[in-house]
Amino acid sequence: MRSFCHMGLLYSAKLVFDYMRVDGHLHSTMLGFMISSFGRAGEFGMAKKLLAEVLSDEVVVSIFALNNLFNMMVKQNKLEEAVRLYKENLGSNLYPDTWTFNILIRGLCRVGKVDQAFEFFNDMTSFGCFPDIVTYNIIINGLCKANKVDRGHNLFNEIRSRDDCSPDVVTYTSVISGYCKLGKMEEASALLNEMISLGTAPSVITFNVLIDDFGQVGDMVSAKSMYEKMVSFGCVADVVTFTSLIDGYCRIGDVNQSLQLSNAMKVRNISPNVYTFAITINVLCKENRLHEAREFLRELQCRNIVPKPFIFNPVIDGFCKAGNLNEANLIVVEMEEKKCHPDKVTFTILIIGHCMKGRMLEAISIFNKMLSVGCTPDDVTVRSLISCLMKAGVPNEASRIITIASQDMKLASSSSMENNAPLRINRGVPVTA
């Protein structure tokens, strides 16, 4: 049976299992092995069927095997099935332990069902189970992510009143993160000082949370101070630390300081991620430092990073507005070579850019390409293109765009587009190049 399972022949293994069951050779270990094997293969229906079949056999299913099954179901996004299975087998095959509750509570918190997770949390004592620090950390983190920080802090205080467990770095970091998310930086900082005074060393993640949120509100004095404290605790700054600092300085308009931090990353051999590039490129474009932004794009293309359109779009927009359409078009080619496909924003930028330079045929070609790749234009794109076509004296083409747009965008009617167009369309005028 084990050989069949290892070979992936689960139904053959189930056949052997059934023969063993009929012969009375079934035992808990073998049952647990079969359940786990079905779970690993994603055959949760078969695992549940197996549990139902052995209900009358007086064979105890080990909680270890059931917990493995619950864990695999949650990881495979079968949370509702896992909860249903738990309830169906409660008191028959299933006598939960703390790990059982931790698995289900974690799954519920991950999908934002914190209140339902709390129901499981409150039920633990009914089964002779008591939450450990892992349980508390899961539920506190879930509450704080759901902006229920006060409830999270109440549980935090509950841990401190217990003799058998105490808050650890994960507990503190969850509550600190919750306060940061709400913009309560004083409370977050006070909690950091408390954990340090009680001998719990903050982690890189703890400091990163604080640095990022100080940067979000533009308090770079506090962000820098937190970074210095981080270094004093022997925590090594990572890409998240630097990206948060770069973002913070960009928010207050200190672009040169953010560029210095980018250089510091190179010196320390810390590779920037997609967000580091996006933040830096975006702010350089806002400052009209297009050639520097272009250099960052080139650096991005040399790295093993899968780029997103939102990184390229500000640079393309900048060159379009500067009238350098050739460079904008070249960036789009490079973008596509990196398997990064233009999105609605990219196409709209290019269409408007070409229209503004009077390159109508190229604008129409870009619009047609946009449709051909299944990217639906929005109202801004269509109206801009129609306006420019009318001004360029090609009303028939404008009429065609209206008809296509009405179908693709599911607008109320093409006549409503015509009523709002800058000029009336005279369909007797031939299309000119």
C-alpha positions in Angstrom: 0.0 0.0 0.0 2.8 2.4 0.9 4.5 1.6 -2.4 1.4 2.4 -4.4 1.1 5.7 -2.6 4.7 6.6 -3.2 4.2 5.8 -6.9 1.1 8.0 -7.0 -1.2 5.0 -7.6 -3.7 6.1 -4.9 -6.7 4.2 -6.1 -4.7 1.0 -6.2 -3.6 1.8 -2.6 -7.2 2.3 -1.7 -8.1 -1.1 -3.0 -5.4 -2.7 -0.8 -6.7 -0.6 2.1 -10.2 -1.9 1.5 -9.0 -5.5 1.5 -7.2 -4.9 4.8 -10.3 -3.4 6.3 -12.4 -6.4 5.3 -9.8 -8.8 6.8 -9.8 -6.8 10.1 -6.1 -5.7 9.7 -6.9 -2.0 9.7 -5.1 0.1 12.3 -4.8 3.8 13.2 -1.4 4.3 11.7 -2.4 2.9 8.3 -5.5 5.0 8.2 -3.6 8.1 9.0 -1.1 7.3 6.3 -3.9 6.9 3.7 -5.6 10.2 4.8 -2.3 12.1 4.5 -1.5 10.5 1.1 -4.9 11.6 -0.3 -4.3 15.0 1.2 -0.9 15.5 -0.3 -2.3 14.6 -3.7 -5.1 17.1 -3.3 -7.7 14.3 -3.3 -9.6 15.8 -0.4 -12.9 14.3 -1.5 -11.4 10.8 -1.2 -9.9 11.7 2.2 -13.3 12.8 3.5 -14.9 9.7 2.0 -12.4 7.5 3.8 -13.1 9.1 7.1 -16.8 8.6 6.6 -16.3 4.9 5.7 -14.3 4.1 8.9 -16.7 5.8 11.3 -18.3 2.4 12.2 -15.0 0.5 12.4 -14.0 1.8 15.8 -10.6 2.8 14.5 -9.3 5.9 16.1 -7.9 8.4 13.6 -4.8 10.1 15.0 -5.1 13.8 15.5 -1.7 14.1 13.9 -3.1 12.7 10.6 -6.2 14.9 10.8 -4.2 18.0 11.5 -2.0 17.3 8.5 -5.1 17.0 6.4 -6.6 20.3 7.7 -3.2 22.0 7.1 -3.0 20.8 3.5 -6.6 21.8 2.9 -6.0 25.3 4.2 -2.8 25.7 2.1 -4.8 24.6 -1.0 -7.4 27.3 -0.3 -10.0 24.7 0.8 -10.7 26.5 4.1 -14.4 26.2 4.0 -14.1 22.5 3.3 -11.7 22.1 6.2 -14.0 23.9 8.6 -16.9 21.8 7.4 -14.9 18.6 7.8 -13.9 19.7 11.3 -17.5 20.2 12.3 -18.7 17.0 10.7 -16.2 14.8 12.5 -16.2 16.6 15.9 -16.8 14.0 18.6 -16.6 11.0 16.4 -13.3 10.8 14.6 -12.0 14.1 15.9 -10.8 15.2 19.3 -9.0 18.5 18.5 -5.8 19.7 20.1 -4.2 23.2 20.1 -2.6 22.6 16.8 -6.0 21.8 15.2 -7.3 25.2 16.4 -4.1 27.0 15.3 -4.4 25.7 11.7 -8.1 26.7 11.4 -7.7 30.0 13.1 -4.7 30.9 10.9 -6.7 30.0 7.8 -9.6 32.1 8.8 -7.5 35.1 9.7 -5.7 34.9 6.4 -8.9 35.4 4.5 -10.1 38.2 6.9 -12.7 36.1 8.8 -11.4 37.2 12.1 -14.7 37.0 14.0 -15.2 33.4 13.0 -11.6 32.8 14.0 -12.4 34.3 17.4 -15.3 31.8 17.8 -12.8 28.9 17.4 -10.4 30.7 19.8 -13.2 30.9 22.4 -14.2 27.3 21.9 -10.7 25.9 22.7 -11.3 25.5 26.5 -14.5 23.5 25.8 -12.2 20.8 24.4 -9.6 21.0 27.1 -7.3 23.0 24.9 -5.6 26.2 25.8 -4.1 28.8 23.5 -0.3 28.9 23.3 1.8 31.8 22.1 1.3 30.6 18.5 -2.4 30.8 18.9 -2.2 34.3 20.4 0.1 35.5 17.7 -2.1 34.3 14.9 -5.3 35.9 16.3 -3.6 39.1 17.3 -2.0 39.5 13.9 -5.4 38.8 12.3 -7.2 41.4 14.5 -4.5 44.0 13.8 -4.6 43.5 10.0 -8.4 44.0 10.2 -7.8 47.3 12.0 -9.2 45.9 15.3 -6.0 46.8 17.2 -7.8 47.5 20.5 -9.0 43.9 20.6 -5.6 42.8 19.6 -4.0 44.8 22.4 -6.5 43.3 24.9 -5.4 39.8 24.0 -1.8 41.1 24.2 -2.5 42.1 27.8 -4.1 38.7 28.4 -0.9 37.0 27.5 1.0 39.2 29.9 -1.3 38.1 32.7 -0.6 34.5 32.2 2.2 32.5 33.8 2.7 29.9 31.1 3.5 32.2 28.2 4.6 35.7 27.4 4.6 38.0 24.4 7.4 37.4 22.0 8.8 39.5 19.1 6.0 38.3 16.8 3.4 39.5 19.3 4.9 42.9 19.7 5.5 43.3 16.0 1.9 42.5 15.1 0.5 45.1 17.5 3.1 47.7 16.5 2.2 47.1 12.9 -1.5 47.5 13.7 -0.9 50.9 15.4 1.3 52.0 12.4 -1.5 51.0 10.0 -3.9 53.3 11.9 -1.3 56.1 11.9 -0.8 55.9 15.7 2.9 56.2 15.6 3.3 57.3 19.2 1.6 54.2 20.5 3.7 52.0 18.1 6.9 53.7 19.3 5.9 53.3 23.0 5.4 49.6 22.4 8.8 49.3 20.8 10.4 50.9 23.8 8.4 48.6 26.1 9.6 45.5 24.4 13.2 46.6 24.5 13.0 47.5 28.2 11.5 44.0 29.0 14.3 42.3 27.1 12.6 41.3 23.9 14.9 42.2 21.0 13.1 43.7 18.0 13.6 42.0 14.6 14.3 43.5 11.2 10.6 43.2 10.5 9.7 45.2 13.6 12.0 48.1 12.6 10.9 47.9 8.9 7.3 48.3 9.9 8.1 51.5 11.9 10.5 52.9 9.3 8.0 52.4 6.5 5.1 54.1 8.3 7.2 57.0 9.5 8.1 57.4 5.9 4.5 57.2 4.8 3.6 60.2 6.9 6.8 62.1 5.8 8.5 62.0 9.2 11.9 61.2 8.0 13.6 62.4 11.2 11.9 59.6 13.1 12.4 57.1 10.2 16.2 57.8 10.2 16.3 57.6 14.0 14.6 54.2 13.8 17.1 53.1 11.2 20.0 54.1 13.5 18.4 52.2 16.4 18.0 49.2 14.1 21.7 49.2 13.4 22.5 49.6 17.1 20.6 46.4 17.8 22.7 44.5 15.2 19.8 44.1 12.7 21.0 44.2 9.1 19.0 46.5 6.8 17.5 44.7 3.8 15.8 45.7 0.6 12.6 46.5 2.5 14.4 48.9 4.8 16.0 50.8 2.0 12.9 50.9 -0.2 10.9 52.3 2.7 13.6 55.0 3.3 13.8 55.8 -0.4 10.0 56.1 -0.6 9.9 58.4 2.5 12.5 60.8 1.1 10.7 60.8 -2.3 7.5 61.7 -0.5 9.1 64.8 1.0 10.7 65.8 -2.3 14.3 64.9 -1.3 15.1 63.0 -4.4 18.9 63.4 -4.1 18.8 61.7 -0.7 16.8 58.8 -2.1 19.4 58.4 -4.9 22.2 58.3 -2.4 20.3 55.5 -0.7 20.1 53.7 -4.0 23.8 54.0 -4.4 24.3 52.7 -0.8 22.3 49.6 -1.7 24.7 48.9 -4.6 27.7 49.4 -2.2 26.2 46.8 0.2 25.2 44.5 -2.7 21.5 44.7 -1.8 19.5 44.1 -4.9 16.6 46.5 -5.4 13.1 44.9 -6.0 10.4 46.0 -8.4 9.0 48.6 -5.9 12.4 50.2 -5.3 12.7 50.8 -9.1 9.0 51.9 -9.4 9.4 54.5 -6.6 12.6 55.9 -7.8 11.6 56.1 -11.5 8.2 57.7 -10.7 9.8 60.5 -8.6 12.5 61.2 -11.2 9.7 61.5 -13.9 7.8 63.9 -11.6 11.0 66.0 -11.3 11.3 65.9 -15.1 14.6 64.0 -14.8 13.7 61.7 -17.6 17.2 60.7 -18.6 18.0 59.5 -15.1 14.7 57.6 -15.0 15.7 56.1 -18.3 19.0 54.8 -16.8 17.1 53.1 -14.0 14.9 51.4 -16.6 18.0 50.1 -18.3 19.3 48.8 -15.0 16.0 47.1 -14.3 16.2 45.3 -17.7 19.6 43.9 -16.8 18.2 42.4 -13.6 16.2 39.2 -13.0 13.1 41.1 -12.1 9.7 40.6 -13.8 8.7 44.2 -14.5 5.2 45.6 -14.4 3.6 48.3 -16.7 3.3 50.8 -13.8 7.2 51.1 -13.8 7.4 51.9 -17.5 4.3 54.2 -17.8 5.7 57.3 -16.1 8.8 57.3 -18.3 6.8 56.7 -21.5 4.4 59.5 -20.4 7.4 61.8 -19.7 8.9 61.3 -23.2 5.5 61.7 -24.9 4.9 65.0 -23.1 8.4 66.1 -24.1 7.6 65.3 -27.7 10.1 62.5 -27.9 7.8 59.8 -29.3 10.6 57.8 -30.8 12.1 57.2 -27.4 8.7 56.4 -25.9 8.0 53.9 -28.6 11.4 52.3 -28.1 10.7 51.9 -24.4 7.5 50.1 -25.3 9.5 47.7 -27.5 11.9 47.0 -24.7 9.0 46.6 -22.3 7.5 43.9 -24.5 10.8 42.1 -25.0 10.8 41.7 -21.2 7.4 40.0 -21.5 5.8 43.0 -19.9 2.6 43.8 -21.8 1.3 47.4 -22.1 -1.8 48.0 -20.1 -4.7 50.5 -20.5 -2.6 53.3 -19.1 0.3 52.6 -21.5 -1.9 52.6 -24.5 -3.8 55.7 -23.5 -0.5 57.6 -22.9 0.8 56.5 -26.4 -2.5 57.4 -28.2 -2.7 60.8 -26.6 1.0 61.5 -27.2 0.8 60.6 -30.9 -2.4 62.6 -31.3 -0.7 65.7 -29.7 2.1 65.5 -32.3 -0.3 65.1 -35.2 0.8 61.5 -35.8 -2.8 60.3 -36.3 -2.1 57.1 -38.3 0.2 55.9 -35.6 -2.4 56.8 -32.9 -5.1 54.8 -34.8 -2.7 51.9 -35.2 -2.0 51.9 -31.4 -5.7 52.0 -30.7 -6.3 49.0 -33.0 -3.5 47.1 -31.3 -5.0 47.9 -28.0 -8.3 46.3 -29.1 -6.5 43.3 -30.7 -4.8 42.3 -27.5 -8.1 42.5 -25.6 -7.4 45.7 -23.7 -10.6 47.7 -23.5 -10.1 51.5 -23.8 -11.8 53.8 -21.3 -13.8 57.0 -22.0 -10.7 59.2 -21.7 -8.8 57.3 -24.4 -11.8 57.3 -26.8 -12.8 60.9 -26.4 -9.2 62.1 -26.7 -8.7 60.1 -29.9 -12.0 61.3 -31.4 -11.3 64.9 -30.6 -7.9 64.8 -32.3 -9.3 62.9 -35.4 -12.0 65.6 -35.8 -9.5 68.4 -35.6 -7.3 66.5 -38.1 -10.2 66.4 -40.5 -10.8 62.6 -40.5 -14.4 62.3 -39.3 -15.1 59.0 -40.9 -12.3 57.4 -38.9 -13.7 59.2 -35.8 -17.1 57.6 -36.6 -15.5 54.2 -36.8 -13.8 54.6 -33.4 -17.2 55.6 -31.9 -18.8 52.5 -33.2 -16.0 50.2 -32.0 -15.9 51.9 -28.6 -19.6 51.6 -28.2 -19.3 47.9 -28.7 -16.1 47.3 -26.7 -16.9 49.6 -23.8 -20.6 48.7 -23.8 -21.5 52.4 -23.7 -25.2 53.4 -23.7 -25.1 54.2 -27.4 -22.8 55.6 -30.1 -25.2 58.6 -30.4 -24.4 59.7 -26.9 -20.7 59.7 -27.9 -21.6 61.7 -30.9 -23.6 64.2 -28.9 -20.6 64.8 -26.6 -18.0 64.9 -29.4 -16.4 68.3 -30.0 -17.7 68.5 -33.6 -20.5 67.0 -35.6 -19.5 64.2 -37.9 -20.0 64.7 -41.6 -19.9 61.2 -43.0 -19.7 62.5 -46.6 -16.1 63.7 -46.0 -13.5 61.1 -47.2 -10.8 59.8 -44.9 -7.5 61.5 -45.5 -4.0 60.3 -44.6 
